[in-house]
Amino acid sequence: MKIIILGSGDVARTLGTAFRKLGHDVAISSRDANKDEAQQWAKQAGGQVLSFSQIPADADFYLNCTAGTASLAALEMVSANTLKGKILIDVANPLDFSNGFPPSLSVCNTNSLGEQIQAALPDTRVVKALNTVSNPVMVNPATVPGLHHLPIAGNDAEAKAQVSELLQAFGWSREQILDLGGIEQARGTEGYLMLWVRMFGKFQTPLFNLQWQVAKEN
Amino acid sequence: MKIIILGSGDVARTLGTAFRKLGHDVAISSRDANKDEAQQWAKQAGGQVLSFSQIPADADFYLNCTAGTASLAALEMVSANTLKGKILIDVANPLDFSNGFPPSLSVCNTNSLGEQIQAALPDTRVVKALNTVSNPVMVNPATVPGLHHLPIAGNDAEAKAQVSELLQAFGWSREQILDLGGIEQARGTEGYLMLWVRMFGKFQTPLFNLQWQVAKEN
């Protein structure tokens, strides 16, 4: 499959490498395709680096791994129509580090980045996913013990099914992937970052995740 | 021990009954002490009902179980000095149901209800606790399987230790109670409600909680 990742940072490169290991054709992308780190990744992983404006329309999956506060601007640089009808997995969180750690959110509560992206790209099938775990956990859920969970959200059921299959290749089981409903549920999974960043401070490792425990019916 | 609960709703009455069963001297409270539901609770549970203005200064623990959006107004009705030096467990969440379910938060991200209460009552030892689980789980964590967690936050370590002991009487183990740090960490535990309300929608039961799974160190 052909997978194009918007972004060239840690999350983009970690996901890019993991998709390459699964045999996919992968490109990461940036404002400037000549960035050293990105080019170095391309050599090591056997992938490509594109500038946002070069992103083609023929990929099977697109992933938004840009910084959440810069995602809308990055998506504007992608040519119109490129993402029409396509699946865009929104991995980003709108974290605002302007006041240091822990960050706040630049959009939350009555809106979410997932919804903003879906509103900006009404013909794209946006699926919010992977934004609740750190990148080593994204691509290898077994890093963390237990039957921990990955909530996803999006308006298109078929797109969510395809994303779920893609994630299963990383080791996420069907049981671990929880479909919360429409893209507006991203308010919950992004809002959760308010707690995630504090648990990161508490545990002093990003290698954690939550497992829902639910009472059995009587 | 003498325990006074601000509020007379479901959460207040559930906690009140649980404290009565443990043999404590318990009062719930309201703007109007003659409310039918509150008086009925008092008869059944063997507790008292007070108006906010009648709340005495000699209790061992105070709990804020009012609706989060009304908590500051309720606390203003309590006589000045009553809560000076006292432990106030803030159980409330600032849920705004004005646009239906799921609710949004009336304060979040760069502030929290816990912090607002601590700021309004600088001489009170505010401990944010129990706000991340439904009332049946608060008083009986065994309702939910697994070693699920209860995050707490507050500026006073001794107050948190006392609250932890109080919660252990409900069955919360030391291992389950996670001290996140100062009261500003309430931004995380209240912000988590953004996800909680959606998981409630997903699971169709309030009898759930999260368990943190953390990678073992190598």
Interface residues (C-beta under 8 A of the other chain):
Chain A: P102 S104 L105 C108 N109 T110 T143 V144 P145 G146 H148 P151 L178 L180 G181 Q185 R187 G188 T189 E190 G191 Y192 L193 M194 L195 V197 R198 M199 G201 K202 F203 T205 L207 F208 N209 L210 Q211 W212 Q213 V214 A215 K216 E217
Chain B: P102 S104 L105 C108 N109 T110 T143 V144 P145 G146 H148 P151 L178 L180 G181 Q185 R187 G188 T189 E190 G191 Y192 L193 M194 L195 V197 R198 M199 G201 K202 F203 T205 L207 F208 N209 L210 Q211 W212 Q213 V214 A215 K216 E217
